């Protein structure tokens, strides 16, 4: 399974879990938030809109502007340490990654987690709080999702 996480357009819960395991040593605990985002945003990449033409956000549906923020070390100097950890742990030079690379699940996971790293407020642990955090910081006011959709999807995921 580990090989599929670097294969463009791979999908499924096994791929998502392998990605999360791979990046676990680079990032602090997110209380299962990234796992939940993968399911809410793309049903672990199995939703037909995940790998649509012209969009490269991958399983975690990281928009281009969000991806660009993961490379903005001027605004987010803490990213430099994360880049070093990613290179050391995963042999990926994040400074050279392009948005199109996010079609590979591992890269989409890293981008999503780096994006969340840039948010000053900590990731909450509770489901309702995560739903609010996701809507405010990840899905945003322009996104089609709602806090109740996040909660409903997570309940399906965690059955």
Secondary structure by P-SEA (a helix, b strand, c coil): ccccccccccccaaaaaaaaaaaccccccccaaaaaaaaaaccccccccccccccccccccccaaaaaaaaccccccaaaaaaaaaaaacccccccccccccccaaaaaaaaaaaaaaccccccccaaaaaaaaaaccccccccccaaaaaaaaaaaac
